[in-house]
Amino acid sequence: MKFVLIQADGMPDRPLKELGNRTPLEAAITPFMDSLVQNSIMGTVNHIPEGMDSGSDVGNLSILGYDPKEFFTGRSPLEAESIGINLKPTDISYRCNLVRISGKEKDRFMEDHSAGHIESKVSKEIIDFLKPELDNDEFELHHGVSYRHILVWKNGLSKIQTTPPHDILEKNIMQFLPRGEGAEKLQELMSKARQLIMDFKDKTPEYKYLDCSDIWLWGQGVRPQIPSFKSINGIGGSVISAVDLIKGIGKLAGLDVLNVEGATGYLDTNYKGKVDAAIQSLKKYDFTMIHIEAPDETGHEGDYKKKIQAINDLDSKVIGEVVHRLKAEYKEYKVCVVSDHPTPVELSSHSYESVPFMIYDSRNEKSNHDEVLFNEKSALKSDVRINDGHELLKIFLA
C-alpha cells in the first residue's frame, strides 16, 4: 500500500461577493478533485487546538500526526532544523522575515510580509550584508529561502511577545513590535537592520527599488524533541516542499526531505518536479507528503484571482498527475487531500475554521449516490468531523 498526502496550504476560504458568494475553491476549476471525491471519504478536520495560534507550524505538525499541544515549541526552531542550524538547549531561534514597511517614525505600516517574494539570490546578498554588523556574541543571522531567514539568540529569551507579519498587513506596526522583557534588544536589531538595508540599496544600484525595507522578528522557540514518524507509524516516508518550516518538521520526524529544483513556494513553483520526486520516492518508501504553498501565499496577498489560479494548478498539475501515475504503477494506494488552516482572502491572514479533507482508497471505492464537489460547503454537510487533527493521519494510514 502506498500513501500520498497532498497538503494544500491555506486553500480553504470564505465566500466572496466578487465570486457570487462562492469561495475560491468553489470558483476554481477542479475536475480531478471533484472526480476523486466521488469515491472518497470526505469530512472536516481541525488542526488548530483551542488556545493556539492558527499557523502552518501548528497545522503541519498536526497533519503529520503530532499533537501540537505536546510537541509545538515555536515556528522558527522547525525552520532552523531545515537549514542545518544546530540549536543548543539555551538557544532561542527567531524567524527573520525580509519585509516592506512604509511610512515614517510612528506611522509605519506593514505593506508586504515577503519583500515582494524576493528571490533567494538577492535575499542572500542582503543577509550577507547585514551579518557583519548584526552578528555578535549574542545574535547570529542565518540565510534561508526567499524572504524567510533565521536569527539565533544565544542564551536568549523566548517569552517575548511577537506577531507574524502576514497577520498585520496594512496595519500600523508600532503596537506589534516585539514586547516584553528583553524586547528592546530585538527592536534595536530591527532598527539597525532598517538603516543597513537602506545602505545596501544605495550601494547596489540595481536594487535601488527593491521591495525590501526591514527585517521582522517573530515565531521564536527552542528546539523541539519529537519521536520519529516511523517509530509511531511503522513506515518510513518523504516530504516534498519549498518551505523551510515543512522541511524542518520532516527532518525532525526522520522523514526523507527531498529538495526539488525550481520549487519556490509560489505560483511559479516546479509542480512537475514535485510530483516526479514524490512518485520516485514511493519506490523506496510507502508514504510521501507533497506540500503546496501557493494557495496560502495568494490568500495572504488578498488576491482571489491568484488564489483561484493556485487551486487550478494544484488540481491539474499535482492531484491529476499524482492519481494518474499511481493508477498506472500501483494496484493499492491511498490519497489524502487536506489543508492545515484556512487563509481567507478577505483577511489576508489565517483563520480557525475546520478544513475539508478527503481520503481515497483504491481498494475500497465508496461511491457517493449524489454527486458532490470537493469544497468547504460539501465537507460541512458530511457527518465525518475530526476535532483532534493529529488523529487524521492514523485514519489515513489504517
C-alpha positions as CSV (number, residue, x, y, z in Angstrom):
1,M,0.0,0.0,0.0
2,K,1.3,3.4,-1.0
3,F,0.1,6.6,0.8
4,V,0.2,10.1,-0.8
5,L,-0.8,13.1,1.3
6,I,-1.3,16.3,-0.6
7,Q,-1.2,19.4,1.6
8,A,-3.0,22.4,0.0
9,D,-1.7,25.0,2.4
10,G,-4.3,27.7,3.3
11,M,-6.7,26.6,0.5
12,P,-10.0,26.9,2.4
13,D,-11.6,30.3,2.4
14,R,-14.8,32.2,2.9
15,P,-17.5,33.2,0.4
16,L,-16.6,36.4,-1.5
17,K,-19.1,38.9,-3.1
18,E,-16.8,39.1,-6.1
19,L,-17.3,35.4,-6.7
20,G,-21.1,35.4,-6.3
21,N,-20.8,34.3,-2.6
22,R,-18.5,31.4,-3.5
23,T,-15.1,30.6,-2.1
24,P,-12.0,30.5,-4.4
25,L,-12.2,26.7,-4.0
26,E,-15.8,26.7,-5.3
27,A,-14.9,29.1,-8.1
28,A,-11.8,27.2,-9.2
29,I,-11.8,24.6,-12.0
30,T,-11.0,21.3,-10.2
31,P,-12.2,18.3,-12.2
32,F,-9.6,16.0,-10.6
33,M,-10.5,16.8,-7.0
34,D,-14.2,16.6,-7.9
35,S,-13.8,13.3,-9.6
36,L,-11.7,11.8,-6.8
37,V,-14.2,12.9,-4.1
38,Q,-17.0,10.8,-5.7
39,N,-15.3,7.7,-4.4
40,S,-13.7,9.1,-1.2
41,I,-14.5,9.7,2.4
42,M,-15.0,13.4,2.9
43,G,-15.3,15.4,6.0
44,T,-13.8,18.3,8.1
45,V,-10.8,18.3,10.4
46,N,-9.5,20.9,12.8
47,H,-5.7,21.1,13.0
48,I,-5.5,24.1,15.4
49,P,-6.1,23.2,19.0
50,E,-8.1,25.6,21.2
51,G,-5.9,28.4,22.6
52,M,-3.1,28.0,19.9
53,D,-2.5,30.4,17.0
54,S,-3.6,29.4,13.6
55,G,-0.4,28.8,11.7
56,S,1.3,26.4,9.4
57,D,3.7,25.3,12.2
58,V,0.9,24.0,14.4
59,G,-1.2,22.8,11.4
60,N,1.6,20.8,9.8
61,L,2.7,19.1,13.0
62,S,-0.9,18.0,13.3
63,I,-1.1,16.8,9.7
64,L,1.9,14.6,10.2
65,G,0.3,13.1,13.3
66,Y,1.9,15.0,16.1
67,D,-0.3,16.7,18.8
68,P,0.8,20.3,18.7
69,K,-0.2,20.7,22.4
70,E,2.5,18.2,23.2
71,F,5.2,18.9,20.7
72,F,5.0,22.6,19.5
73,T,7.7,24.9,20.9
74,G,7.6,27.7,18.2
75,R,7.8,28.1,14.4
76,S,11.4,29.2,13.9
77,P,13.1,26.2,15.6
78,L,11.4,24.0,13.0
79,E,12.8,26.1,10.2
80,A,16.2,26.2,11.8
81,E,16.3,22.4,11.7
82,S,15.7,22.5,8.0
83,I,18.7,24.6,7.2
84,G,21.1,22.7,9.4
85,I,21.3,25.1,12.4
86,N,22.4,23.1,15.4
87,L,20.5,24.8,18.2
88,K,21.7,24.4,21.7
89,P,19.2,23.9,24.6
90,T,19.7,27.5,25.6
91,D,19.4,29.0,22.1
92,I,16.2,30.8,21.0
93,S,15.5,30.7,17.3
94,Y,13.5,33.6,15.7
95,R,12.1,33.8,12.2
96,C,13.6,36.8,10.4
97,N,11.4,37.9,7.6
98,L,12.6,40.4,5.0
99,V,9.6,42.8,4.6
100,R,8.5,46.1,3.2
101,I,7.3,48.7,5.7
102,S,6.1,52.1,4.5
103,G,5.8,55.4,6.3
104,K,7.9,57.2,8.9
105,E,8.5,57.2,12.6
106,K,5.3,56.2,14.5
107,D,3.2,55.9,11.3
108,R,4.8,52.9,9.7
109,F,2.6,50.2,8.0
110,M,3.3,46.6,7.1
111,E,3.0,46.6,3.3
112,D,4.4,43.2,2.3
113,H,5.5,40.3,4.6
114,S,7.6,38.8,1.8
115,A,9.5,41.7,0.4
116,G,7.8,41.1,-3.0
117,H,8.6,37.4,-2.8
118,I,12.2,38.3,-3.0
119,E,14.5,35.9,-4.9
120,S,16.8,33.8,-2.7
121,K,19.9,35.0,-4.6
122,V,19.0,38.6,-3.7
123,S,18.0,37.9,-0.1
124,K,21.3,36.1,0.5
125,E,23.1,39.2,-0.6
126,I,21.1,41.3,1.9
127,I,21.7,38.8,4.8
128,D,25.4,38.7,3.9
129,F,25.5,42.5,4.1
130,L,23.7,42.5,7.4
131,K,25.7,39.7,9.2
132,P,29.0,41.6,9.8
133,E,27.0,44.4,11.5
134,L,24.4,42.4,13.4
135,D,26.2,39.2,14.4
136,N,27.9,39.2,17.8
137,D,28.4,37.0,20.9
138,E,24.6,37.1,21.4
139,F,23.0,37.1,17.9
140,E,23.7,35.2,14.7
141,L,21.8,35.6,11.4
142,H,21.4,32.6,9.0
143,H,20.2,32.7,5.4
144,G,17.2,30.7,4.4
145,V,15.0,30.8,1.3
146,S,13.4,33.9,-0.3
147,Y,12.1,36.2,2.5
148,R,12.4,33.5,5.2
149,H,15.5,33.6,7.4
150,I,16.6,32.8,11.0
151,L,18.1,34.8,13.9
152,V,19.6,32.8,16.7
153,W,19.7,34.5,20.1
154,K,22.2,32.6,22.3
155,N,21.0,32.2,25.9
156,G,18.1,34.3,24.7
157,L,14.6,35.0,25.9
158,S,11.6,33.2,24.5
159,K,8.7,34.8,26.4
160,I,8.8,38.0,24.4
161,Q,5.6,38.6,22.5
162,T,5.9,38.8,18.7
163,T,3.4,38.9,15.8
164,P,3.6,37.2,12.4
165,P,4.0,40.0,9.7
166,H,1.4,38.4,7.5
167,D,-1.2,38.9,10.2
168,I,-0.7,42.7,10.2
169,L,-0.7,43.6,6.5
170,E,-1.8,47.3,6.0
171,K,-1.7,47.9,9.8
172,N,0.5,50.2,11.8
173,I,3.4,48.2,13.1
174,M,4.0,50.1,16.4
175,Q,1.7,48.0,18.6
176,F,3.0,44.8,17.1
177,L,6.8,45.3,17.6
178,P,8.4,42.7,20.0
179,R,7.3,43.5,23.5
180,G,8.1,42.2,27.0
181,E,11.3,41.7,29.0
182,G,14.3,41.9,26.7
183,A,12.3,43.0,23.7
184,E,14.3,46.2,23.4
185,K,17.3,44.2,22.1
186,L,15.2,42.9,19.2
187,Q,13.8,46.3,18.5
188,E,17.3,47.7,18.4
189,L,18.4,45.0,15.9
190,M,15.4,45.7,13.7
191,S,16.1,49.4,13.7
192,K,19.7,48.9,12.9
193,A,18.8,46.5,10.1
194,R,16.5,49.1,8.5
195,Q,19.3,51.6,8.1
196,L,21.7,48.8,6.8
197,I,19.1,47.8,4.2
198,M,18.9,51.4,3.1
199,D,22.7,51.5,2.8
200,F,22.7,48.2,0.8
201,K,20.2,49.6,-1.7
202,D,22.2,52.8,-2.0
203,K,25.4,50.9,-2.7
204,T,23.8,48.5,-5.1
205,P,22.1,50.5,-7.9
206,E,20.2,47.5,-9.4
207,Y,18.4,47.0,-6.1
208,K,17.5,50.7,-5.5
209,Y,13.8,50.0,-5.9
210,L,13.8,46.6,-4.2
211,D,10.6,45.8,-2.3
212,C,12.5,45.3,1.0
213,S,13.0,47.9,3.8
214,D,13.2,46.0,7.1
215,I,13.6,42.7,8.9
216,W,10.8,41.4,11.1
217,L,11.4,39.0,14.0
218,W,8.8,36.5,15.3
219,G,7.9,32.8,15.7
220,Q,10.5,32.1,18.4
221,G,11.2,29.0,20.4
222,V,13.6,26.2,21.4
223,R,14.4,23.1,19.5
224,P,11.5,20.5,20.0
225,Q,12.0,16.8,20.7
226,I,9.6,14.6,18.7
227,P,9.6,10.9,18.1
228,S,10.2,9.6,14.5
229,F,7.4,9.1,12.1
230,K,8.5,5.5,11.5
231,S,8.6,4.7,15.3
232,I,4.9,5.8,15.5
233,N,3.5,4.6,12.2
234,G,5.7,1.7,11.3
235,I,6.6,3.0,7.8
236,G,9.1,5.5,6.5
237,G,8.4,8.3,4.1
238,S,9.4,11.5,2.4
239,V,8.4,15.2,2.3
240,I,8.5,17.5,-0.7
241,S,8.2,21.2,0.0
242,A,9.8,24.5,-0.9
243,V,9.2,25.8,2.6
244,D,11.8,25.5,5.4
245,L,9.2,25.1,8.0
246,I,7.8,21.9,6.4
247,K,11.3,20.6,5.7
248,G,12.2,21.2,9.3
249,I,9.2,19.2,10.6
250,G,10.0,16.4,8.1
251,K,13.7,16.3,9.2
252,L,12.8,16.2,12.9
253,A,10.3,13.4,12.2
254,G,13.0,11.4,10.5
255,L,11.4,11.7,7.0
256,D,13.4,12.0,3.9
257,V,13.3,15.7,2.9
258,L,13.5,15.9,-0.9
259,N,14.8,19.1,-2.5
260,V,13.3,19.9,-5.9
261,E,15.0,22.4,-8.2
262,G,12.7,25.3,-9.0
263,A,10.4,24.7,-6.0
264,T,9.6,28.3,-4.9
265,G,6.5,28.1,-2.6
266,Y,4.6,30.3,-5.0
267,L,2.7,30.2,-8.3
268,D,5.8,29.7,-10.3
269,T,6.9,26.6,-8.4
270,N,8.1,23.4,-10.2
271,Y,4.9,21.3,-9.8
272,K,6.1,18.6,-12.2
273,G,9.4,18.3,-10.3
274,K,7.5,17.9,-7.0
275,V,5.2,15.1,-8.5
276,D,8.2,13.4,-10.0
277,A,10.1,13.4,-6.7
278,A,7.0,12.1,-4.8
279,I,6.4,9.2,-7.2
280,Q,10.0,8.3,-7.4
281,S,10.3,8.2,-3.6
282,L,7.5,5.6,-3.4
283,K,9.9,3.1,-4.9
284,K,11.7,3.4,-1.6
285,Y,9.1,4.4,0.9
286,D,5.3,3.8,1.5
287,F,4.4,7.3,2.4
288,T,5.0,10.8,0.9
289,M,3.7,14.2,1.6
290,I,3.6,16.9,-1.1
291,H,3.2,20.4,0.3
292,I,1.8,23.1,-2.0
293,E,2.3,26.7,-0.6
294,A,0.8,28.8,-3.3
295,P,-2.9,28.9,-2.0
296,D,-1.7,30.2,1.3
297,E,0.6,32.9,-0.2
298,T,-2.0,34.2,-2.5
299,G,-4.5,34.3,0.3
300,H,-2.1,36.4,2.3
301,E,-1.9,38.7,-0.7
302,G,-5.7,39.1,-0.6
303,D,-5.8,38.3,-4.3
304,Y,-8.7,35.9,-5.1
305,K,-7.8,35.7,-8.8
306,K,-4.3,34.4,-7.9
307,K,-5.7,32.1,-5.3
308,I,-8.0,30.5,-7.9
309,Q,-5.1,30.1,-10.2
310,A,-3.1,28.4,-7.4
311,I,-6.0,26.0,-6.8
312,N,-6.4,25.3,-10.5
313,D,-2.7,24.5,-10.7
314,L,-2.9,22.3,-7.7
315,D,-5.7,20.3,-9.2
316,S,-4.3,19.9,-12.8
317,K,-0.6,19.8,-12.1
318,V,-0.5,17.9,-8.8
319,I,-3.6,15.9,-8.0
320,G,-4.5,14.9,-11.5
321,E,-0.9,13.8,-12.2
322,V,-0.4,12.0,-8.9
323,V,-3.6,10.0,-9.4
324,H,-2.8,9.2,-13.0
325,R,0.7,7.9,-12.1
326,L,-0.4,6.0,-9.1
327,K,-3.1,4.2,-11.1
328,A,-0.5,3.3,-13.7
329,E,2.0,1.9,-11.2
330,Y,0.2,0.5,-8.2
331,K,-3.0,-1.5,-7.5
332,E,-3.3,-0.4,-3.9
333,Y,-2.8,3.2,-2.9
334,K,-4.5,5.9,-0.8
335,V,-4.6,9.6,-1.4
336,C,-5.4,12.3,1.2
337,V,-6.1,15.9,0.2
338,V,-6.2,18.3,3.2
339,S,-5.1,21.7,4.3
340,D,-3.5,23.0,7.6
341,H,-5.8,26.0,8.0
342,P,-7.9,28.5,6.0
343,T,-6.3,31.7,4.7
344,P,-9.3,33.8,3.7
345,V,-8.6,36.4,1.1
346,E,-10.8,38.9,2.9
347,L,-8.5,38.6,6.0
348,S,-5.1,38.2,4.2
349,S,-4.4,36.0,7.2
350,H,-5.2,32.7,8.8
351,S,-8.5,31.8,10.4
352,Y,-9.6,29.0,12.7
353,E,-12.4,27.1,10.9
354,S,-12.1,23.4,10.3
355,V,-10.9,22.5,6.9
356,P,-12.2,20.0,4.3
357,F,-10.4,16.7,3.7
358,M,-10.9,13.6,1.5
359,I,-9.3,10.2,1.6
360,Y,-9.4,8.0,-1.5
361,D,-8.7,4.2,-1.2
362,S,-8.2,2.3,-4.4
363,R,-9.2,-0.9,-2.7
364,N,-12.5,0.2,-1.4
365,E,-14.2,2.8,-3.6
366,K,-17.0,4.5,-1.8
367,S,-19.4,5.6,-4.5
368,N,-21.5,8.6,-3.5
369,H,-25.1,8.3,-4.8
370,D,-25.4,12.1,-5.0
371,E,-22.7,13.8,-7.0
372,V,-20.7,16.1,-4.7
373,L,-17.9,18.6,-5.2
374,F,-14.8,19.0,-3.1
375,N,-15.2,22.3,-1.3
376,E,-15.9,23.8,2.1
377,K,-19.8,23.6,1.9
378,S,-19.8,20.0,0.8
379,A,-17.4,18.9,3.5
380,L,-19.6,20.6,6.2
381,K,-22.6,18.5,5.1
382,S,-20.6,15.4,5.9
383,D,-21.1,13.6,9.2
384,V,-17.3,12.9,9.4
385,R,-15.8,15.5,11.7
386,I,-12.3,15.2,13.3
387,N,-11.8,17.6,16.2
388,D,-8.3,16.5,17.1
389,G,-6.5,16.9,13.7
390,H,-3.5,14.8,14.5
391,E,-5.8,11.8,14.5
392,L,-6.4,12.1,10.8
393,L,-3.1,10.6,9.9
394,K,-3.9,7.4,11.8
395,I,-7.2,7.1,9.8
396,F,-5.4,7.7,6.6
397,L,-2.7,5.1,7.2
398,A,-5.2,2.5,8.6
